Amino acid sequence: MSTFSIRDLPKTNTFTQKLPPDPQYPTPSSSHKEERSKLGPRLVREAAYTYVRPDGFEKSELVGVSQTALKDLAIDPSTVESEDFKDTVAGRKIITLDNGTEPKDDAIYPWAQCYGGYQFGQWAGQLGDGRAISLFETTNPKTKARYELQLKGAGKTPYSRFADGRAVVRSSIREFVVSEALNALGIPTTRALSLTLAPQARVRRETMEPGAIVARFAQSWLRIGTFDLPRSRGDRDTIRKLADYAAEEVFGGWDKLPGKIDSNDTTPSTGVPKDELQGETEHQQNRYTRLYREIVRRNAKMVAYWQAYAFTNGVLNTDNTSIMGLSIDFGPFAFLDNFDPNYTPNHDDHMLRYAYKNQPSIIWWNLVRLGESLGELIGSGDRCDEEEFVKEGVRKDWADELVKRAETLIEATGEEYKAVFMAEYKRLMTARLGLKQCKEGDFETLYSELLDTLEALELDFNHTFRKLSHISTEQIDSEEKRKEVAGVFFHHDGLGSLVGEEKDARQRIAKWLETYRTRVLEDWSDSPEEERFAAMRSVNPKFVPRSWILDEIIERVEKKDRIIMSSTQEGTNNMEKMIFERSMTDKELLSLKDVYERITNPTTISQEAYRQLMQQISAADQRAKAYKPKYLKKKCW
């Protein structure tokens, strides 16, 4: 496959060409001529974005580049040490402009997106890219996937409100690692290309911290909040432009969207012409209904992945919900350790609104807000292109008809959301348990009972599936064997003090293993066990970036004045190997920590230093085992 330097990478700016700009800076040149300090916070109306150039740190160091990201973007790995690459991802250079030249009106020029959002269920007004600036779009010549590359932490924009437009090492390391980890797990996510640190810069948070910039990318950064803001302002024209852009440019055309689902089918067909109507009266579906359905289905599948792998986003505001169904804007995220459905990593979420168990419901709540934004277009049915409707809006004599249709279709799409979520969740859990199909009764007797057991016994969620990937049917073919094997699911230091008697715990696990063994034999009677093991290990991670691991990394980084390492880091480059390969040694498993330890050293780590590091990691492991998070209660949804 052809690869390019970042300068030669094919670039586009479809977003800024197709959508309305900030009226105050309608062209790249008008923004470029302005003093950078004047491009700060203010209200922006009737616009999807503002042209604004990055404000990078004077001194910075490129410390991490994802090889997988380079491949997906078609960037030549040998060029990441070039000044072009380093200066671009650090926000010091606009790679689409020649040095010293003024941008033309049609130039590819950086921009920040305008959007609003509901935060913790309350309308928060204009938000927008307060510290993210998009540089350009690029299309992979092999996969044809188009990505929008942006810098997070590259300075103030009109959407920064009271913030400084910066990012710190702590949050940047977390986003860099989790973006690529989720991608390796197959979970829909935005991506991270590089991590640039500015150790001499000081950014005020709770304390003064070193600065950082993450270069990240996605097929689209449109959010539900992108539609929320114009709706709150009654800006019908912008909503329509955004919807048209999403269908035509993000999803590849109106004919790529899912059509009406028949009552006896669960999979919608595509290829429906743009202007075709499906259904009658209040069930009549136009192209905007199909757009809404696409967004809903994508988000249902995304949250099913979260629940199947026990990932908690932590901040599911509408401005943090992608129309592409991508995990986005990583704040206080976490993977569950012990299974507790009421766990939230967000310390400000006192009502547990964004707890693990509530994620599917909250994503639907957010999608209803999108339905409200698109409601006029959805409800308009066959009148969506009438000149009077486009220019003036809904006439009073058919307003009731529009409202009824919109409500009917949004409600019906909600049922579809539930069906898609459950189908995808069952598919993923079936694979994680090493079964070939989900049979009637599996959800209650296998999935739900396993989750109840993990919760009651305070057992580790992802470790349970990985350990199950090594257990043969012969090892659990008797009650005595099953009780013995049950111990492998316990923590190294045994069960928690509030769990109860060990013999009762072993009995409960043994009972579940008996049911599980019966199902395995039904699906794999003619296949060797090793084939099942391989299938299970391919979907059950050996490693996930747990919070305590990231905290250890960040603590070490923040204690050092000098922060440097090789510009391509093995931990992220080998993320898929780290997550899934059975053959990894403990030393390899911990290589991510080793990599970030090297961030804090100007030279390659010595054998003696590595030995000391392993001792520190061992001590950290013991602290982690003793750690009991503030968990509360119940299942997947």
N, C-alpha and C positions, 0 to 999 in steps of 0.2 A: 504494500500500500504506500502511496506517495505521502511523504511527510514534509513539513515546512518549518522554517524558522518563524518566530513570532512576527517578524516584519513581513515575510512573504506569505504568511497564512492568508488564504482568501477571506475577505471580510465584507460584511453587509451591515446595513442599519435600517432594516425593515420596520422596526418598532418606531423609530423617529420619522420615517418617511410616511407611514400609514396613519399615525395618530396625531392629535392636536398638541402643539407645543405650548409652553408657558408664554402667554402673550407679552410678558415683559422682556423675554429673551427668545424671540421667535426663530432665530437662526444661530448656527454655531458662531458666526463672527460677532454677533451682538453680545453673546456671553463671553467670548474669548477676549474682547476688548475691555470688559468690565474688570475692575479690581477684584481680586479673589475674595477679599474680606467682605465685599458687598453682595456676595452670592449666598448669604446665610439665610436664617429662618424668616419666613413670612408666609402669608396665605396665598395660595395659588389656585386660581379658578379656571374652569373650562379648559383644562389641560390634562394630559396623561403623563407629562414629564417636564423637566427643566434641563436645558443644556448646562452642564457644570463640569469643570475640569477637576481632576484629582488634586489634592494638596498633600503630596507625599512627605515622608520624613526626610530630612537632609541626609542623615546617616542611617543606614539599615543594612541588614544582612539576610540574604536568602538562605533559609535553613532547612526547608523541606519542599520537595516536589514529588507529586504522585505520578509514578510511571504509568499507571492505568489511565489517569486523566490525560497525560500526554498522548497516549494512544488514541483515546476517544476524541481528542481534539485535533489529531493528526499533526502534532508538533514534534519535530525531530528532537529526541532526547539529547543529542550531542550539542544542541544549541542553548541549553538552559544556563550555561555558564557565560553566555554572551551578555554584554552590557545592555543590548536591546531588551533581552528577556528580563534581566534583573530590574532594570529601570522601569519597565512597563508594569510588572507585577508589584513594584514598590510605589507606583503612582508618581514617579518622577518624570515620566516621558509619555506623551500622547503618540503612540506608535503610528497612528493613521495620519499624522501631520509631519511634514518635513521640518527640520529645525529652522526656527525663525520665520516660518511662513504663517500668514493669516489663513484661517479656514474659509473655504468657499461655502456658499449657502447650502449646497448639497453634500458637504463633507461628512464623513463618518466621524462623529464627535461625541465625547462622553456625555452621559445623561443620568439623571436620577428620577425614579418613577414617583408619581403622585398617587397616593391612596389614603384611605381612612380605615376605620375598623371599630368593631365592638371588642372591648377588652373586659374580661370577666363578666360578660353579658351586658355591659353598659357602653353606650355610644361614646367614643373618644375623640371624634372629630377628625381633622386632617392629621395624618401621620406621615406616611411616605418614606422613601429611602433616606433616612436621616444620617446614615454613615456608609451607605453603599452607593457606588457609582459604576454604572455599566460602561464598558469601553467599546465593544463592538460585538457583532454576531459572526459566527463562522460555521460553515457546513462541512462535516466530514465527507470527503469525496467518495468513500467506500460505503458507509452506512447511510449517507444522505441525511443524517440527523443534524439539525441546526441548533447551535448552542449560543447563549448570550453570556459573555464573560464579564464579570464585574469584580470590583475591589471593595472589600468590607473593611472600613477603618481608614478611608482615604480623605477624610476631612468633612467640614460642614457643607450642607446643602440647604436649600430653602425648606427642607422637611426635617431639619435637625431639632426643631423646637428649642428646648433649653439645654440640649446636649452639645457635646464638643465634636461630634462626627468621627471620633476615634474608637479604636478597639484596643484591648489590652492582651497581653500574652496569655493570661488565664483562659479567657473565653475563646481566643483564637486557636489555641492548641486543641481545645475541646471540639470546636467545629471542624477543624482540619482532620482530626482523627475519626470522629463519628461519621462524617460525610462519606469517607471512603470505606469505613467499616460497614455501614448500612448498604452501600452499593455492593460490597463483596457478599453480603448476605442475600442479595437479590431484592432488598426492600427499596421501593421507589424513593428516590432522594435527589436533592440538589447535590452538587459535587464540589470538591476542593482541588484546585490545581496546585497551589503553592502556599507556603507560609513564610512571611518576611517579618523579621523582628527588628525593632528599633530599641536596643537595650539602653541607649543614653536618653531617649525621650521619656518624659514622665507624664502620665495621664492620670488625672484625678478620678478615682472611684471612691470606695470606702476609705482607701489609702492611696498614696501615689504609687502607680504601677508602670512598668515598662510598656511601651506601645507595640502594636503589631498590625499587619495587614494580611488578610486572607484573600487570595485570588480564587474566586469560586465561579461556578457556571451551572446553567440549567437550560433546558429546552424552552422554558419560559419562566419569568419571574412574576407573571400576573397572579394576583391573589383575589380572594373573594372581596377583600377590602378595596381592591381597585374599582370594583363596581359599587361598593357601599357608599363611597364618597360622592360621586355624582348623583346617586339616588337621594342622598340626604339634602342635596342642593337643588333637586328638581331639574337636573341637567340631563334631559332626555337624549339630546343629540350625542353627548359623550358616551352615554351608556350604549347606544346603538353602535357607535363606532368601535367601541371596545368589544362588543359582542361579535361584530362582523370580523374584526381583526382576529379574535380568538378562533373563530371557526375557520377562516380562510388561511391564516398564517401559522397559528399554533397547532391546530389539529389537521391541517393539510387540505382543507376544502369541505364544503357542506356535504358532499356526497360520501365523505369518510365517517360521518356521524351516525350513531345507532338509531335505527328506525323504531317504529311502534312494535311492541312485543305482543304476540298473540297469546291468548289465555293458556294455551297448552304448550307454550315454549318459554324458555328462560333466556335464550340468547338472541339478541336483536340482530337483524340483518343490516348491512350498510349498502351504499350505492343508491340511496334515495335522492332523486334530483332536488336541487335547491328549493324550487318553488312548489314541490309536491306537498299536498295536504293528506294526512292520514287520520281516519276517524271522522265522526260526525258530532254535531252540536257541541256540548261542553267537553267532549272527548277529542275534538278536532285538534290535531297536532301540526304545527307549522315548523319551520326550520329552527326557530329559537327554542322550541321544546326539545328538539333533538340535541341542540347544543347543551342545554341544561342536563339532559340525560347523560351525555358523555362525561361531563364534569362530575356528576353524582356517582356514576359507576366507577370512575377512576379513584375517587376518594374512598369509596366503599372498599375497594381492593387494597388501597394503601393502609387503611386502619385495620383491616384483617391481618395484614402482615405484622403491624405493631402488636396486635393482641397475641398472635401466634408466637412471636419472639420476645414478648414481654418488654417492649420498648415503650417508655413513657415520654412524650414530648415535653410536657410540663407547662407550655403556654399556648393553648389552642385558641387564640383570638382569631377573628376573621382575617386580620392582616397577616396572620401566620398560617393561613390555609391556602394552599396552592390550587389553582384551577386545573393544573396538570395531575393532581393527585400525588404530589411529591412531599416527602418530609423536608421541611424548610425552616430556616431561621432558628438555629439551635441555641436555646437558652439553658434553663435548668433541667435538661433532659437526663434520663437514666434508664439503664436496663435493670429490671427487677433482679435482686439477689434471691432471698427467700421469697416465695410466692405469696404476695399479699395484694389482692385486687384494689384495696383502698389506698394504696401507696401513691403519693405524689412527690416528685422531687422539688416542687416549687414551694418554698417556705412561706410565700405570701398567700398561698392558696388555702386559706384556713377552712373554707367550706368544701374542700376537696372537689371543686368543680372539674378540674383537669386530672383527677386521679385515673389510674390505669383502667379501672372498670368502666369509667364514664366516657372514655375516648370515642367510642362509636356514636354515642348519643350526642356528644358535643360537636363532632364533625357534622352530624345531621342538622343540629341546631344552626351551625354556620351555613350549611347548604340551604336552609330555609331562608336565611338572610339573602343569599344570592337569588333564590327564587323570588323574593320580594323585589329585588333590583331588576330582574328580568321579567317580572310579572306582567307588566304592560305589554311587552313583546310576545310573551307566551300566550297571554289571554286574547291578544288581538286576532289570533287565528288567521283566516283568509284575508283580513284587512291590513295585515302588517306592512304592506307596501303601498297602500292607498295614500295619495299625496296629502290629503287632509289629515290623516292620522300621523304621518311622518312629520309634518310641519306643525300641526296644532295640538295633536294628542287625542284623547278619547272624547267623543261626543257624548253628552249626557244621556241621550236616548239609547245608547248601547253599552253604557258603563257597567250595568248589572250583569250583562251577558259576558263581558270581558272578565270581570272579577270572578264570576262563577267558574268560567273555563280555567282561569289561572289557578284558582284554589283546587279545582278537581285534578288538574294535571300535576301540580306540585305534590298533592297528597298521594296520587298514584305513583309518582316517582319515588316518594318516600318508601312505599312498599317494595319497590324495585331495589332501593338502597339496602333494605334489610335482607332481601333475598340474595343480592350479590355479595353482601358482606358475609352472610352465613355460608354460602356456597364456597367462597374463597377461604374462609376460616377453616371449614371442614377439610377442604383440599390440602391446606398447609399442615393441619394437625394430623391428617391421615398419613402424609408423607413423613412427618417428624416421628410418628410412631412406627414407621416402616411397613405400613399396610398398602395394599395395591388399590383398594377401593373403600369408600365409606358406606357401610351397610346400615340398614335401619336398626336403631338401638345403640350404635356406636357412640353417638354424641352423649347419651346419658351414662351408659355403662363403662365407657372407656374415657372419653375426654373429660366430662364433668366430674366423674368420680376421681380421676387422677388429679384434677385441679383442687378438688375438695381435700384430697389427701395431702397434697403439697402444702396447702394452706394450714390445715390442722396440725401437721407435723413440722411446720416451719422449714421446709426443704427448699433447696435451690432449684429454680425453674429450669434454666438452660442446662445446668449440670445433669439434671435428671434425664433429659433426653439424650445427652451425650453418653451417659453411663448405660442407658438402655440399649444404645447402639452396639454394645459389646456382649450382651447377654444372649446366649443361645437357648433354644427351647429345651434342650437337654438339661441345662443348668436349673430349670424351673419346672421339671416334670413330676415333682412330688411336693407335698406340703412342707416337709422338712427342708428340702432344698430351697423352696421359695422363701421360707423364713430366714434361712441363712443368707441368701442373696439380698434380701431386703436391706441388710446392713450397708451395702455399697452406696445406698442413696443418702445415708446419714452424713452429717458433717464430720470432719476429722476428729473433732472433740465430742462427738455424740449428739444427742438430741438436746433441745433447749429445756430449761428447767420447768417451763409451763406446759410442755407437750403431754406429759403423762408417762406411763410406764413403757419401757422399751419393748417388752413382750407384746403389748397391745399395738404398738406401732408396727412391729414386724408382722403381726397377724393381719393388720389392715392392708399393708403393702402386699403381703402374700396373696390375699384374696383378690386384689386387683391383678396381680401377675398371673393368676390362674385364668382369669377372663381374657387377659391379653394374650396368653399363650394359645388359647383356643382360636382366637382370631388370626394370629400369625400363621398357625397351621392351616387354616382355611385358605389364606391367600398365598402361602408359599410352600404348599405340600410337595410340589414337583421341582423346587428350586433349592440350590445349596444355600446354607446359612450365610456364607461369606458374601453372597450376592445381596442379601438383605442388609447385612452389616454395611456394605459399601454404599448402598442407597441411603441408609440412615445417616451415615457419617457425612454424606455430601450435603445434607440439609440441617444437620445438628452441629452448631459451632462448638469447637473446643475452647475458643477464646471470644469474649466480647469485651469491649472497652468499658469495664465497670467503673463506677464513680470513684471508688477508693484508689484504683490504679491511676486514673487521670489526676486525682488530687496529689498523689505521690510525685508524679511527673512534674506537675505545675509547681509544687513546693520546691523541688530541686532547681527548677529553672529560675524561679523568682529570687532565690537566695544568691545568685551569681551576678556579678557585674558584667562579666564577659560572656556573651552568648553566641556560640558558633558551632557549626558542624558541617559535614559534607552536604552539598546542595541537593543531593538525591539520597533520601533516607530509606534504609532497608526495611524498616518496620512498615511504613505505608506501602512501599513498593511490593512487598510480599504479603499484603493484607489477606488475600484469599487463602494463601498457604497457612498463615497464622490462624485463620478462623477455622478451617476445615480439615487440614491434613492430619491424619492419625499418626503418621510417622515422626511428627515433630518431637524433638527432645524438650525437656523443661527449659533448657538454655535458650532454644529457639523460640519457645513460647513467650519468654520474657524479653525477647530481643527489642520489642517496642520500648520498654523501659530503658534498656541499654542505649538505644538510639537517642532517646531524649536526655539521658544522662550525658551523652556526648555533646548535646547542645551547650552544656555548661562548661565544656573544656575546650581550650584552643588546640589541643593535640589529640591524636587517637588514644583511646583509653588503654592503659597498660594492663597486663595480666593481673598485677597486684591490685590495681584499682578495680578491675572487673571482679576479683575475688571479694573485695570489700563491698562492692555493689550487690553481689549475690547475698551477702550476709544481711545487708540492709533490706533487700527485697524479702528475704526469709522472715525478718522481723516484722516487715509490713504485712506479710501474709498472716502472721499470727495475730496481729492487731485486727486485721480484717475479719478473721474467724470469730474474734470476740465481739465484733461490732454487731449490735442489734438495732437496726433502723426502726423508726417509729411507724411501724406498719399498723393497719387497722383491719379491713375485711374484703370482700367477695368477688367473684369470677371474671369471665371474659367480657360479659356485657349483661 
